[in-house]
């Protein structure tokens, strides 16, 4: 069982800080603890892992709030016209993200920054060595606990990754329900006004930019499937965003996403139900794709569609269209950086096996719930 007071006090003891800032997160934190204790059925390893993760998140919140108070100039940092990649896993979104992030004129949140965004005591700006090592150790632990994880997502502690890890610090994110059974928490998250989470996301990007002065003239490249469900909130906070949506047949992407979740459930749960995982996520994915489709129709100038098959066949060629959309010259420097990244990341990760049947989903569920999406983007 997780004890919320114990977790709060441990975060305060680790940091020597008391001020959590905006109390908005408190309800989400308490709802998550309650949901874990009553619904997740975690094993001993899982309980300890979540305790450690939650202490770390609260410690980050304390340090971030302290940084804003001590350095109010952080909020003067400009986040200009970010490029935002949205699409389900296995649609080419990670490759698109990392190709764009390899351009020296761009910047992206690195995995270790998502988990450890707050500078440690006595850390010098631009020298986050200890946090990088913490991130490296955590990725190695994930690989050890779940070797199949690498066949689903290319884990790299120093690679560009999803800023949903930053949103996790708001307790408004879908991260916890991707590896635990949390129906009450999931319902609470869906009922919230996510504008608050995106306002906080902007502040955290400003903080990361301030930490590394070399970033101030670079353009942020963001990416997360999470944004599909809240793309209107993202555009409210970042109205000059350029959103790239990657598309692939949901008959392939939905079971792949469910397989990723089941893979993450396995090492920390006493029991988990693949049918429940399948129906929970299949319904949620249909809902968020339909939401993003609706918002994109109302904001056509902000959106570009990328087809998975074209990106896989010739990603460098597709970048010509991408750069035209984001209003940049596709320079030789950018092209060479992308070719170098592609060359370094051609290694075979292993086949990721999954099927709709494994999650007790049938073709009719996809054809009914994703009908509009398939007609617009796939057919």
C-alpha positions in Angstrom: 0.0 0.0 0.0 1.2 3.5 -0.8 1.0 6.2 1.9 0.6 9.7 0.5 2.0 11.5 3.5 5.0 9.2 3.6 5.7 10.0 -0.1 5.2 13.8 0.4 7.5 13.9 3.4 10.2 11.8 1.7 10.2 14.3 -1.3 10.5 17.2 1.2 13.3 15.4 3.0 15.2 14.7 -0.2 15.1 18.2 -1.4 15.0 20.3 1.8 12.1 22.2 0.3 8.4 22.7 1.4 6.7 24.7 -1.3 4.8 22.7 -4.0 3.4 25.8 -5.6 0.0 25.6 -7.3 -2.0 23.0 -5.3 -3.8 21.9 -8.5 -1.7 18.7 -8.6 -2.8 17.6 -5.1 -6.2 16.2 -6.0 -4.6 14.2 -8.9 -1.9 12.9 -6.7 -4.3 11.7 -4.1 -6.7 10.2 -6.7 -3.7 8.3 -8.2 -2.6 6.9 -4.9 -6.1 5.8 -4.0 -6.5 4.2 -7.4 -3.2 2.4 -7.2 -4.0 1.0 -3.7 -7.6 -0.1 -4.6 -7.4 -1.1 -8.3 -3.9 -1.8 -9.7 -3.0 -5.1 -7.9 0.7 -4.3 -8.0 3.2 -6.9 -6.8 5.9 -5.9 -4.3 8.3 -4.7 -7.1 5.5 -2.6 -8.5 4.6 -1.0 -5.2 8.2 0.0 -4.6 8.7 1.2 -8.2 5.6 3.5 -7.9 6.6 4.8 -4.5 10.1 5.7 -5.9 8.5 7.2 -9.1 6.1 9.3 -7.1 8.7 10.6 -4.7 10.8 11.6 -7.7 7.9 13.4 -9.3 7.2 15.4 -6.1 10.8 16.1 -5.6 11.0 17.5 -9.2 7.9 19.7 -8.5 9.5 21.1 -5.3 12.8 21.9 -7.2 11.0 23.4 -10.2 8.9 25.6 -8.0 12.0 26.8 -6.1 13.7 27.5 -9.5 10.8 29.7 -10.6 10.9 31.7 -7.4 14.7 32.1 -7.4 14.9 32.8 -11.2 11.8 34.6 -12.3 13.5 35.4 -15.6 12.8 31.7 -16.6 9.3 32.8 -17.6 10.7 35.3 -20.1 12.0 32.4 -22.2 10.3 32.3 -25.6 9.0 29.1 -27.1 8.4 30.1 -30.7 6.2 28.1 -33.1 7.0 24.6 -31.8 6.7 21.7 -34.2 4.3 19.1 -32.6 4.2 15.5 -33.8 1.0 13.6 -33.0 0.1 10.1 -34.0 -0.3 6.7 -32.4 2.7 4.5 -31.8 3.8 2.5 -34.9 2.8 5.3 -37.2 6.3 6.6 -37.8 5.9 9.4 -35.2 9.1 8.5 -33.2 11.2 8.4 -36.4 9.7 11.7 -37.6 10.4 13.2 -34.2 14.0 12.1 -34.0 14.8 13.0 -37.6 13.5 16.6 -37.0 15.3 16.7 -33.6 18.6 15.8 -35.3 18.6 19.1 -37.2 21.1 21.4 -35.3 18.6 24.2 -35.6 16.0 22.2 -33.5 15.8 21.0 -30.0 13.7 18.4 -28.2 13.2 17.0 -24.7 15.6 14.1 -24.1 14.3 11.1 -22.1 16.5 11.8 -19.1 15.1 15.4 -19.0 11.6 14.1 -19.0 12.2 12.0 -15.9 14.6 14.4 -14.2 13.7 17.9 -15.4 14.7 19.8 -12.2 18.3 20.9 -11.6 19.8 19.3 -8.5 21.3 21.2 -5.6 24.6 22.8 -6.6 24.2 21.8 -10.2 25.6 24.3 -12.7 23.5 25.4 -15.7 24.5 23.4 -18.7 26.2 20.6 -16.7 23.5 18.0 -15.8 25.8 15.0 -15.6 24.2 13.5 -12.5 20.7 13.6 -13.9 21.9 12.1 -17.2 23.4 9.2 -15.2 20.1 8.8 -13.2 18.2 8.6 -16.5 20.7 6.1 -18.0 20.3 3.8 -14.9 16.5 3.9 -15.1 16.4 2.9 -18.8 18.8 0.1 -18.1 16.5 -1.1 -15.3 13.5 -1.0 -17.7 15.4 -3.1 -20.3 16.3 -5.6 -17.6 12.8 -5.9 -16.2 11.1 -6.1 -19.7 13.5 -7.1 -22.5 10.7 -7.0 -25.0 10.2 -3.3 -24.5 12.9 -2.5 -27.0 10.9 -4.2 -29.8 8.1 -1.8 -29.1 9.8 1.6 -28.5 13.4 2.6 -29.1 14.5 3.4 -25.5 17.4 5.8 -25.4 18.1 7.9 -22.3 19.8 10.6 -24.3 17.4 10.4 -27.3 14.5 12.8 -28.1 11.4 11.5 -26.4 7.8 12.4 -25.4 7.1 15.4 -23.2 4.2 13.4 -21.7 6.9 12.7 -19.1 6.8 16.4 -18.2 3.0 16.4 -18.2 3.2 13.5 -15.7 4.3 16.1 -13.1 0.8 17.7 -13.4 -0.9 14.4 -12.6 -3.1 15.1 -15.6 -1.3 12.6 -17.9 -2.2 9.2 -19.2 1.2 7.8 -18.3 0.1 5.8 -15.2 -2.8 4.1 -16.9 -0.4 2.8 -19.6 1.2 0.4 -17.1 -1.3 -0.1 -14.4 -5.1 -0.8 -14.1 -6.5 2.6 -12.8 -10.1 3.1 -13.9 -10.9 5.6 -11.2 -7.8 7.7 -11.9 -8.4 7.4 -15.7 -11.9 8.7 -15.2 -10.7 11.6 -13.1 -8.0 12.6 -15.7 -10.6 12.7 -18.5 -12.9 14.9 -16.4 -10.3 17.7 -15.9 -9.6 20.9 -17.8 -6.3 20.1 -19.4 -5.5 23.8 -20.2 -3.8 23.8 -16.7 -1.5 20.9 -17.8 -0.5 22.7 -21.0 0.2 26.0 -19.2 2.5 24.0 -16.9 4.1 22.2 -19.9 5.0 25.5 -21.4 6.6 26.6 -18.1 8.6 23.4 -18.0 9.9 23.8 -21.5 10.9 27.4 -20.6 12.8 25.9 -17.6 14.6 23.3 -19.8 15.5 26.1 -22.3 16.8 28.3 -19.5 18.9 25.5 -18.1 20.7 25.1 -21.4 21.5 28.5 -23.0 22.5 26.8 -26.2 18.8 26.1 -26.8 17.5 29.7 -26.8 17.7 30.2 -30.6 16.5 26.7 -31.5 13.0 25.6 -32.4 11.3 23.0 -30.1 10.1 19.7 -31.7 7.5 18.1 -29.4 5.9 14.7 -29.8 3.3 12.6 -27.9 0.2 10.5 -28.8 -1.3 12.1 -25.6 -1.7 15.4 -27.4 -4.2 13.9 -29.8 -6.9 14.0 -27.1 -6.1 17.6 -26.0 -4.9 19.2 -29.2 -7.3 22.1 -28.7 -5.7 22.9 -25.4 -2.2 22.7 -26.9 -3.2 25.1 -29.6 -4.6 27.4 -27.0 -1.3 27.6 -25.2 0.9 27.4 -28.3 -1.3 29.0 -31.0 1.6 29.2 -33.5 2.3 25.5 -33.3 2.9 23.5 -36.5 1.2 20.1 -35.9 2.3 17.0 -37.9 0.0 14.1 -37.6 1.3 10.7 -38.6 -1.2 8.2 -40.0 -1.3 4.4 -40.3 -4.1 1.8 -40.4 -5.6 1.4 -36.9 -6.0 -2.3 -37.5 -2.2 -2.3 -37.0 -1.7 0.6 -34.5 -4.4 -0.2 -32.0 -3.2 -3.8 -31.1 0.4 -2.5 -31.1 -0.4 0.1 -28.5 -2.3 -2.5 -26.4 0.7 -4.8 -26.7 3.0 -2.1 -25.4 0.8 -1.5 -22.4 0.5 -5.2 -21.6 4.3 -5.5 -21.8 4.6 -2.6 -19.2 1.9 -4.1 -16.9 3.6 -7.5 -16.7 6.7 -7.0 -14.5 4.8 -4.9 -11.8 1.4 -6.5 -11.6 0.1 -9.6 -9.8 -2.6 -9.9 -12.4 -3.7 -8.1 -15.5 -6.4 -8.7 -18.1 -5.5 -8.3 -21.7 -9.1 -8.0 -22.7 -9.6 -5.1 -20.3 -6.4 -3.4 -21.5 -7.6 -3.9 -25.1 -11.1 -2.4 -24.6 -9.8 0.4 -22.4 -7.2 1.6 -24.8 -9.1 0.9 -28.1 -12.0 3.0 -26.9 -9.7 5.8 -25.7 -7.6 5.8 -28.9 -10.8 6.0 -31.1 -12.0 9.0 -29.0 -8.7 10.9 -29.2 -8.2 10.3 -32.9 -11.7 11.6 -33.6 -11.1 14.6 -31.4 -7.9 15.5 -33.2 -9.6 15.1 -36.6 -12.3 17.5 -35.6 -9.8 20.1 -34.3 -7.6 19.8 -37.4 -10.6 20.6 -39.7 -11.1 23.8 -37.8 -7.4 24.8 -37.9 -6.2 23.5 -41.3 -3.3 25.9 -41.5 -1.8 24.4 -38.3 -1.8 20.8 -39.5 0.1 18.5 -41.9 -0.7 14.8 -42.5 2.1 12.3 -43.0 1.5 8.8 -44.3 3.4 6.0 -42.5 4.2 4.0 -45.7 5.7 7.1 -47.4 7.8 7.9 -44.3 9.1 4.4 -44.1 9.9 4.2 -47.8 11.8 7.5 -48.1 11.8 9.7 -44.9 14.3 12.2 -46.2 12.1 12.9 -49.3 9.1 13.5 -47.0 11.1 16.0 -45.1 11.0 18.4 -48.0 7.2 18.7 -47.5 7.6 18.9 -43.8 10.1 21.8 -44.0 7.9 23.7 -46.4 5.0 23.3 -43.9 7.0 24.5 -40.9 8.4 27.4 -43.0 12.1 26.5 -42.9 14.8 25.8 -45.6 15.7 22.1 -45.7 19.4 22.8 -45.6 22.2 20.3 -46.5 23.2 20.5 -42.8 19.8 19.3 -41.7 19.7 16.6 -44.4 23.1 15.3 -43.5 22.2 15.2 -39.8 19.1 13.2 -40.6 21.0 10.8 -42.8 23.6 10.3 -40.0 20.8 9.6 -37.5 19.1 7.2 -39.9 22.4 5.4 -40.5 23.1 5.0 -36.7 19.6 3.8 -36.0 19.2 1.1 -38.7 19.8 -1.8 -36.2 17.2 -4.5 -36.1 15.1 -4.2 -32.9 13.3 -7.5 -33.3 9.8 -8.3 -34.4 7.0 -6.9 -32.3 4.2 -9.5 -32.3 0.6 -8.5 -31.6 -3.0 -9.1 -32.9 -6.5 -7.8 -32.2 -7.6 -11.3 -31.1 -5.0 -11.3 -28.3 -7.0 -8.4 -26.7 -10.4 -9.9 -27.6 -11.0 -7.1 -30.2 -12.4 -7.9 -33.6 -12.2 -6.2 -36.9 -15.8 -4.9 -36.5 -14.7 -2.8 -33.5 -12.1 -1.0 -35.6 -14.3 -0.6 -38.6 -17.1 0.9 -36.5 -15.1 3.1 -34.0 -12.4 4.3 -36.4 -14.7 4.5 -39.5 -14.4 8.3 -40.0 -10.7 8.3 -39.4 -10.1 5.4 -41.9 -12.2 7.1 -44.5 -10.4 10.4 -44.2 -6.8 9.3 -43.8 -6.3 5.6 -44.7 -8.5 4.8 -47.7 
